[in-house]
Amino acid sequence: MSTFAEKRAARKAEKRLEIEEAEAGFKLNKIKPVTNACFNVLFAILSFICIFPFFFVLIISVSSEESIRMNGYSLLPSEFSLAAYQFLWNERDMIFQSLLVSIGVTVLGTVIGVLLTTMMGYVLSRPQFKLRGFLQWVVFIPMIFTGGMVANYVVIANMLHLSDTIWCLTLPLAVSSWNVTISKTFFRQTIPDSIIESAKIDGASQLTIFSRIVVPISKPVFATVALFLTFGYWNDWLQASLYITKDSLRALQPLLNTMMGQLTYLANNPTAGLSLQQYRASMPSESVRMAIAAVIVIPIACAYPFFQKYFISGLTVGAVKG
C-alpha cells in the first residue's frame, strides 16, 4: 500500500510541476497591456502608411482639373469630378479587352507557375534524389547572375518564336529561383520522410505521393507562391512591351502605361498639333493618370483575401504542439 501511495504522490507531484512550468511559461510569454498597446499603435501607423497612398490617388482621381490646376494635389479638393472615370468609360471596349487578356494571362501563368515551382521544390527537398546537389546550383545561380534582357529576347523571340502569343507573357515569369527555394524549404521542414517512405512501401509512385499526400498538407506554400505569381503577372508590362505587337494581346498594364505616356506627351508638347491639343483640352489628363492607377490596383487588391487564411495557417506550420 505504501508503494502505491508513493507512486500516486509522485504522479501528483509531476502533474503539479508540469502545471507550474506551464503557468511560468504562460507568464513569460504573456504580453503586458502597455506593450500590447504599443504594438497596436505601431501596426495602426504601418497600416496607415500602406493605405494612405492609394487613398490619396483615389481622391486625386475624383478631383476636377480646375481644382488640381489651382490647388495642386490635395486631400480636400475644391471640386470633385468623375470626368477621369468617364473618359476611361468612353474607352471601355479597348480597356475591357485588355482586362480580359490580363486576367487570362494571370490565371494561366499562376496555375503553370505553381505547378512547376512546387514540383521542383518537392524534388529538391528529397535527400534521396541523386541530382539534388547539381540542380540546387542550377536554381541558385540565376538568383545571383542573369543572362540579361538581350539574351532573354533572343531565346524567346528568335529561338522559341513565341512573339505575339500568350506564351511569351506566361512562360518567362512562371518559375523563379526565389519561389523554388521557398517551396523546397517548406517541403523539407514540413513533410516527414517517414510519410514518403510509408507511401513508397505501399506501392505509390512519386506523382501519387505528391498529388495525394504532399498537396493536401501544403496549402500555405501553394497559396504563397500563387500570390507572388499573381502579383507578378498582374503588374507586368515589360513582356508585352518587348514581344507583343498585336492589339488583341495587349494586356491592361501595357495599355494603360501607353495611355499615360501619351498623356505625358500631350502635356509636355504644346505644339503637337491643333487636333491633339483639342483632344488634350477635352480630357482630364492629371486625374486620368490617377484613375488609371486605381483601375490597376483595385482588382489585384480584391484577390488578396482569398489567400489570407492560408498565410495565417502557415504561421503555425512546423510548430511543436503539446
N, C-alpha and C positions, 0 to 999 in steps of 0.2 A: 504493500500500500504506500509505503514511504517513497518507493521508487516511482510509482505512478504520480504521486503528488509532486515530486521533484520535477518530473518531466513536464507536468502541467504548468507548474510555476515557471519553468524555463521557457515554455512556449509563450506564456503571457508576457514574460519579460522581453522576449524577442519581438512580439507584436507591439508592445509599448515602445520599444526602441525604434521600430520602424515608423510608428506614428509620430514620435518625436522628431525623427530625421525628416519625415515628410513635412511636418509643420515648420521645421527650421528652414528647409529648402523653399517652402512657400513664402515665408517671411523674407528670406534672402532675395527672392525673385520678385517680390511684390513692389510695385511702383508707388511711390509716395504721391499723395494728391498734388503737391506743388510741382513735382516732376511731370506728372501726367498733364497738368495744365500747361506747362511749358511746351511739352510735345504737341499738344493740341494747337497752341498758338503758332508754333513753328510750321506744322503741317498746313494750317489755315493760310499762313503767309505764302508758303510754297505753292499751294493750290491757286491762290490769287495771282501769283506771278505767272502761272501756266495759263490761266483762263483769261486774264486781262487783255493780252494782245489780240486774241480772237474777238473779244467783246468790243475792243476799240476799232478793229477792222469792220465789224458789223455796223457799228454806229456811223462810221465814215461812209459805208456803202449806202446808207439811207439818208445821207446828208445831201442837200441841194448843192449844185455847182456854185451858186452865188454865195452860199454860206461858206464853202471851202475857200472861195476866192477872197472873201472879206476877212474871215477869221482863221483860216488855215484848218488843220486837223484839230478837232475839238470834241470832247465828250458831250458837250451841250451845244449842238449846232443851233443857229438861229432859225433854221428852216429845215424841215425834213422833206424828203422826196424819194419816191420809188422809181425815178427815171432810169437809174442804172439797171435795175432788175427788169424794167420794161424794155430797155434796149437789148438785154440778153434774151428776153422772151421773144422779141421780134426775130432773133437769130436761133430760135428753138429747134428748128429742123436740123440744122448743122450741129448744134450742141448736143441734141438728143442722140443723133447718130454716133457722135464721138463718145458720148456717155456709155452707150451700149458696147462700143469697142473696148473702152476701159474696163467695164465690168467683165466682159468676156475674157480679156487678157488676164485680169486679176484672178478670176476664178480658176481658169485653166492653168495659169502659171503656178498658183498656190497649190493646187492638187498635185501637179507634176513635181514641184519642188519639195513638198512634204514627203512624198513617197521616196524620191531619190535621196533626200537628205537623211531621213530616218533609217532607210535601209543601209546606207553607207555607214552611218553612225553605229548601227547594231553590229554590222560585220566587224568594224574596227574595235568594238568593245569586247569581242570574244577572244580571250588569250590563246585559244587553240588554233586560230586562223594563221596559217603559215606565212602569208604575205602581209601580215598586220603591220610589221615594222616598216616595210617598204612603202605601203600605201599611206601610212601616217605621215611620212615625209612628203609624199605626193600631195596630201591635203594641206600640210603645214606650209610648204614653200610658197604657194600663192598668197598666203596671208602676209608675207614679207615682200615678195617680188611679184610683179605682174608683167605681162607682155606689152602692155600699153595699148592705146586706142588704135594705133595703126595696125598692129598685129591682130587685134580683135576684128577690125573691119575687113582685113584680108581674109581671115578664116571664115567669117560669117557671110560676107558678100561675094567673094571671089571663089572660095573653095567649096563652101556648102551651098551657095546660091540661095540664100534664104531671104534676100531682099524682097520687099513688098509682099511678105507673107506674115501670117500671125506668129509663126515660129521664131522670127527674128525679134519679136517682142517678148517671148516667153522663155525660150531656152537659155539665152545668155545670163539671165538672173535666177535661174532655177536652183542652182546649187552654189553655196558659198562655204568657204573653209570654216568660217566662224560658226555657222549653223551646224555643220557636221561635227565640229568639236563639242558643241553643246549637247548634241544628241549622243555622241559617244560617251561623254562623261555621265550623262543621266543614265544610260543603259548599264554602264559599268557599275555604278553605285546603287542602282535600284533593282536590277534583275539578278537574282542569285543564280550562281552556276548550278546549284542543285536542281532547280526547276528545269533548266535546259537539259541537264543530264537525264532527269527522270523522263522527260518527253522523248529524248532520243532512245531510251531503253524501251519505251512503248511503241517505237517504230515511227515517230513523227519526223517528217522532213523539216529542213530549215525554214522553208516557206510556211509550212503549217505552224511551226513554233512561233514564227514572227507574227503571223496573222491572227492566231487564236490565243496565244499566251502573252506575247510582248505587247501587242497593240492595246488590248483592253486595259492593261495596268499602266499604260504610258501616255494617257491623255494629256497631262500637263506639258510634256515636251512637244507633243504634236501641236497643241494649241500655241505654244511659244513660237515654234518655227513657223506655223501658219500665220501668226500675227506679224512677225518680221517680214515674211514674204508678201503679205497683203499690203503692208505699208510701202514696201519697196516697189511693187508693181504699180500701185495706185499713183505714187508720186513720181514715177519715172517718166521722163520726157526725152532723155538723151537717145535711147534706142530708136525711137520713132524719127527723131531729127536726123539720124545717121542713115537709116535703112528704108524709111517709108517715103514714097513719093505719091502714092495713091491717096486721094482724099477719103475714100471709103474705109481705109485702115488707119486713119489719123485718130489717135486717142484724145481724150478730153484734155489732158495736161498739155500736150504739144499744141493743140488747137488754141487753148486759152493763152498759152505762152506766146503764140504767134499774134493773137489779138492784142495782148499787152504790148508787144513790140511795135505793132502798127500804131497803137495809141501814142506810144512814146515818140515814134517818128513824126506823127502829125503834130504833136505838141512842141517838138523841137525844130520843126521846119515850117515857118510861116509862109515860105514861098513855094510850097509843094504843089500849088496849082489851085485854081478857083474852085473846082468841083470837090477836091479833097478838103479844102478849108471850109466849104459849106457843109460838108459831111461832118467835119470836126465840130463846127459850131452847133450842129443839131444833136450832138451826143454828149453825155456827161462823162468826160474822159477820166477825171480823178476818181469819182465814185464807182465807175465801172471797173477800175483796177481792183478796188476792194471787194466789189461784188464777185468778181472772178475768183479771188482768193477764198471767199466764203463758199462759193459753189464747189470748190475743190475740197475744202476741209470738211464740210458737213457730212457727206456720205461716208467717208472713212471714219469719222468720229462715231457714227451710228453703228459701226461694225465692232467697236471695242467691247461693248457689254457682253457680246456672245462669247468672248474669250476670257472674261474677267474671272469667272468662277474657277476655271482651270488654273489660272495664276494663283488664286488663293489656296486651292488644294495642293498646288505644287510647293507651297511654302513648308508643308509638313512631310513632304516625301523624304523617306530615309530616316525620319526621326525615330528614336528609340521609345517605344511605348511600354508602360508598365503593366 
